[in-house]
Amino acid sequence: MPTAIELAEQFQASLMGEASCAFIGLAPLESAQQDQISFLSNPLYRQQASQSQAGALIVSKADFDFLQEIKGPNSDKRVYFVSKNPYATFARMAQFFAKQSTPLYAAGIHPSAVIDPTVVIPGSCHIGPFVQIEAGVKLGERVCILGSTTIARNSAIANDTLIYPSVSIYQGTQVGERCIVHSGAVIGADGFGFAPDFSSTGGEWVKIPQTGNVVIGNDVEIGASTTIDRGAMSDTVIGNGTKIDNQAQIAHNVVIGNCCVIAGCAAISGSTKIGNFCIIGGAANFAGHLTIADRTTVSGNTSIIRSIIEPGQHFTGVYPSMLHSAWEKNAAILRGLDKIRQRLRLLDKNKNSGS
């Protein structure tokens, strides 16, 4: 078990308390015990933190000073990790303890895997049952590909990337180092590109070949059942450190910058460019061919239909929920807004003419 001083040094926190205390992991404030660590990042929970049985707390300097003043029942025995960003320190400690308990996938190739004979698999990789790897694929060291995943021709998976079961990676996809791709994700499917050719006698939607690829940077996480389409001619690109939640849709030729977070069910239409450090809420959606500035925040269920040029802005376009009967009344008013506008213009015109 790691000691308090070892954790403080590893995660660059100031240690207050007994350096030799050892801990088995992390737990919430209300259930943490003497051999566990919890954290406080919201001042609303200061009182709960003071009463917690946790043997250690990750706190800010302001919260540490507050807790020293009120002196809860466990204060004298508790260890404090004082951090400039308690939430981020908690996340990194959680990663550390998760690695200690998560089962490791032993290097080797399951006998049911189907691998093109031209592919060289490094000895440090784990290839699970019924995995299919086609010609031209390149795998880095310690890549882990779990059962029933398909890696299509000429793709590349860099070092230390983990791909969960039943992922489909189409041809030519490039995945960076230390990425995580969750089950059911589809990377590199054709973008939705069709040219209309209709006349009075009929016609068709003519498919546009999708000949670009998908390029994913380092330290990217892709949620379950998320889809990232290949580019039509140029590539779809996901920047380093970006995290994408479950069931998101990233269309062809989209470019997403570094360290963005995109919550579940968000949809980004083709050729839109998202800047760095953007935060996109669940079920938000973007029209195509837009440019979104760095550090833009978009609330859940918001529709973005125009480019955002100025960085650091926060956009919301969600109506609060209401009783259905009230919504029907408001909808009836909205339906008649154009007629009301015309009447107001007519009144203004008559007033200005003196009639």
Steps between C-alpha positions, in 0.01 A plus 500: 500500500636847416576733788386860533844642426535280189164620368571864582830489314359314201202734459672823602277580797601655831471245779349594837503217751671167562725411207506124567124441480414247226184490289319234297303730271241777468137526611220760530491728803200323653645147482879542512682325784830556682705323231335687211535842338217733403496848349331837536472726197170677573472723810135391535630169640737644760279397791467148364878485457554604861284207617648243258685197633748518209859456606608762246343782304611670180417869549583853392691733732179693577310183589790374710501822702122478549515137617776587747277762655187292550685185620288196417515173700774353280704817438795426725567157345433593138754557224445784252628524144483872424477561126444794269250282310351238736270352236783438255721359778216267598467384138871423474503315832193306386688396186792386712285283728296367206818372336583312818164316496407474132579157355783513249464330165789262454705537185416245236272417210182300549487196268162610358636837376525537123812696407637557152835317477676819390416683825771511767357493854742624770549249778366744760153522337183323610270379220171359627263235365348541153697816428554562129808691381540562128806552281712810544400561863774630731480455877717673760627351823256388771193553282202311640220399261214314666260247353307528173667824393589559135803704391476553124786524252774761523391629841747585776456475878777663705655398834293425811159542336212293636215396269201336669288221344294538183666814366511549123800690365479551126787513252770763529406619851784638712467476880759664727666393824320426829155524344192318630226391259189357666275221379286551192689803371526525121795698368545570131157412358400692187392858549145586397575643157251487209446728202138553389421430135124528448270599219126495439527139391702375796861481610726394783737598778847442358746371762820703539796269570645562845873472435642683803596339830453555872802624697475481881766662721654380826311456828158507334205311651205398283176390665284196435304499175652828385551538125776696330464515121791502257561809291366541148841599359696649790511340849275515803729602788468466880761697696720385788335458838141532376235292679181395321208348688262223393282512187649816354505555123804659336438548129743498207779757482431630852811630676493503881781674686702396805356429844133540411223315687186393314209353699265223393276522193667817368509524121746699289417536131748471217801731455443687826819599684496500881779691674715397796370457858133513398225354722195359321197389702285194443278496188645829376514516124695697242413585141761427235790714376525707820806624687480494881756705695727366775356456850139522385244340732171373356226391739308177453226489235627821341500536121790694349422617145758778457876519546636626833800725449569648845664249739385422853126555459216287643193425286163363615182454300279281715142587596416406860256213529136577579163329523382381160186713520713812556728401213198472267389854589850639438528306174175655379642847571824418320304378198329839475809718550532585130141628484560706815816647344311596183227674705761692700672614182167614358420691818845664495457592134159656562634690801790645302270602214274684741189298421 
